[in-house]
Amino acid sequence: MKTVDAITEILKREGVEYLPCFPTTPVIEACAEGGIRPIVCRQERVGLGIADGYSRVTNGEKMGVFAMQYGPGAENAYSGAATAYSDSTPLLLLPLGHPRERQGVLPLYSSLESYASITKSIEQINMPDRTSQVMRRAFAALRQGRPGPVAVEIPADVAMEDVSEESFFYAPSRRVASQADPRDVEAAARALCSARYPVIMAGQGVMYAQATEELQELAELIQVPVTTTLLGKSAFSETHPLALGSAALTSSGTVVHFIRRADVVFGVGTSFTRHNMVMTIPAGKTMIQATNDSADINKDYNIDYPIVGDAKLVLRQMIEACREIVGDSRKDNDATIREVGQERDAFINMWAHKLTDSSRPISPYRVIWDFMHTIPPQDAIVTHDSGSPRDQIVPFYRSNGPRTYLGWGKSHGLGTGLGLVIGAKLAQPDKVCVNFMGDAAFGMVGLDFETAVRSNIPIITVVLNNSHMAAEVSAMADSHRLYNTRDLGGNYADMGRAMGGYAERIEDPNEVSAAFTRARRVTEQEERAVLLEFITSIETEAAHRRPF
């Protein structure tokens, strides 16, 4: 077999079903012939986003893979790989490499050099007979420790050379997880149980460890409210009476109230990285951190009680340690639950005029509110784009179940959500998969809506069209005041129909809920991709933006 055939066989043994890709590489043809379905995108960044969304929703149980040609293909995919790296998403990149005789010749682009800073590891298959070894190391790296993208470069000449029968061997590896030092857990449990106003902050490490049940059990045992990072949104069901919502760039009043008052913050499955997409924790808190990467400890905060271990195993240790301290005495104390409910109601009442606004153009908050009450959150996988759609949806949308929401935002270009939601639909075809994007984001990646149409992937794309870009900062921009540089234009529903999808343009706020009902019917009964364009107002007010 040739090298690309050996790679295809390895991918099949690893359970890979789809190959997002663009535009020409022999890996595509080999995978297609071997029974792995290619999903050919319009641009590399979106294709890599498809692989990213697939890996997130499966928690890396089935790995997202992306293949691209050397030179421009690898160059264009760079930002998508940076996204996956910043969000610690495990996925496999298969860039073609220049033939060996041309490697090192300037100014030819080298994936080996360029991708080294945005991958967990990158290795080249420099001889056909090393294919099994290189791929084994790649998948092992994908499964161990902090998740992240891994790349294997395949030189174009090596790709088509023969692999000897005796050198081909491959058996999938398994993930190995470790408990924490029991002394660290005991000390942290005592601090948590003795706190007057503790808060748990859960990151996406809880979902990768498949520890959502343990997180809920601990919260209920000691009656502690739970918030999540943006990446961790949905790690704890936001319909649970102890759920506060996400502590992100914008947050609910419920989160702000409890974080401001907290004396102990227990972060689990989170790096506690300071970033403008994550709420900064005010000084003066006692900090507990459980992470599977020791490099996270004391990185951005002084951690009083560090714990290193797998989130699922650590949470089980914490449950047992806390039960030793408090028994079951707190289970029937609903004081915290009542306070969470009161704070949530107060926050929603404060924003009710926006959420139920009947004026035209439609308030984007009205779109979000009606969507939440039309499609049950347990039936959906929702993601946002960066900027206003993210800031507007995160404080209000209440996810219900792990990976029913894909939050992101550390290092991302406009349009990331479209690829993510296509990958999510491939991973969970029974879910209603929806991405919310602005008109500026559609301008970046909108043609890849056609990828969903052509590939029969029935997603719902929501375009919040306010004919404006970066509304939250444009009022301060002299360039816009002088030259209207932030104004945009376009009828995106027309574009959606021209690309073969079902599309509607909605201007009446009383039609928002009905439009979502129709969209769901079209995706489920006709299996068509849907684009809903809502004509919205320019909204600059956001909930609790950077409250501390």
Steps between C-alpha positions, in 0.01 A plus 500: 500500500604860451559737790162670452330158501675412824384830652144428386507157663630652824229766499236229452639300790474819708132532412533801268190536281541845341787690343441876473748608233602747230596504220745241356698238684528125431375441854151604384483238224649226716250567780207512258598167348544359851151599617575824687269774373673820383328829589650748252468854632535839329796615706746326730416693816138385488600142420727493799214645703282207389759258638521713813124495563488126439773434758341730757158338480642147519742610776779352292347153511483525121775724374451783256753491213581763238714455186642773276757549227846644555573868455179706480284228654712477813538877511123562483428239768732664752238715672270201544781306663572796728133496603518132593825555690366795698189301594686173569307299241643159407506458123737360242643716221635329189678766293666382184867599491722606217689212337818419690722638225337845543491515880707775654500703179400856581240644490295180486259471795587243764221360715760342727641840589184710488262271689739416783371784720128413459501121533573259782739325263582484132698228327579415142464159339841522336505131398199285402599225741475741795129565440371275780745641753428864420124451502515307827684788666251749356191328636670434834570874531138578415377285789737586784507806722373839388318460167619682191561460127770267372643515148659240276662636185506269199751597228335472159749243372485289817120499479508290183784265594447142615493390863656160556272235641725426796514866608123552516360433844244704687278461801312798648629624833280583796476803723671475838369708792646559846355582837633788709712479814249413777662754734438779248138393463442482877641850555291643216185324622541647848539848356195454277278358774599765754434788257208727569437598137672248272460489122604227258631613160499218244702499179478282192741252661191372683345406166815345352523287815126421472458616857174696482320252727774522762490879484126501562534248782761714679299821456186337640686332786639825641241735344751714311397712199681429174616735228698405190762652280396592147668183368335303778147626433270193522739306728231556764140512383393863512144393575620353831388703803864546612615624157619860475587510128831580334765737636604648168564841344130564562321319780169477676437697816476166678864419424618847598316490832644166610854555371521843662398357837691170482766428760614173334507426126556139394604478136482154346599413144606858434841657445391824674660687210448875517340606175242752391257218415505376862384685809792619712466369854528784753790501743461371852349160421634169624577309180476124442598369158471148360662458160665221302787730401741611771601796281162658585575521871592853613511619140266798534372472857659404828352158567460417868399137448640350177383160377639321193299216356219394268180699565276194530729322744571816699131582534433149627780547755352837601153347542635233731712749697213747539261226607748406773484861622131595468323167449167555325399786727492769232290320240169621639612860549345692212605850610759527222253374241247763606761775478615387153141506379435844645813646341419343163145633506625846590749495214242387244251760623765769455543398136138414422449816297774388260413130498135562413542819296240524219653793313661500156777436409491190718707502816762221482403419856144430384639253242700319769213498750245364254747238377555377857127457545440334163768230480561321832869530595534125552406450135760741366868566456554875487805709428566867441736711300737754652403855583138601558334158442721346768456786745123501457423129518738376771338668806150386411515164322462207743654184358382163621750219475871464417596645160154642438687831471838564342659808655822641361693821467866501601663531156245497223409670177150604406309206356637224723151393611391384153764228478442398860126450451549295181737273693255482788222384267725226359572385855140519625262481200193475725564841659372833370833668428491881487766768465437869565712736295506864400502641150874571525569135584286389209716712274804302615372144454144518366574302184564195716126489566507339157727230644220403738247507213715296261600251768142452626582622850177663624619777731324825589704816445363813663625829358434798727509770234532851640683624187787594728833366619651512851206692644645496850797718398390684187349792689854591606653453155587815309530296181132411521393852596687641201460226238235251626764229501295267723192492277428174319237393250344190352196277483635182652179300468521549124855370512394197702235414240747554217729244666220244503385526860170591659507864610276764654540872567310598815418861587199458730590412863172311533624255234824402675371192679305376197811536283698275733217245501501493120878478491503197728233331288701556182820360650327195646243415235666625182860467629596836347734765636317813612602865513290740708581868453357722773506875437618627838575825672852624575528392862789627712372413847635176645449324831778546755787544256822454704333568838820470705 
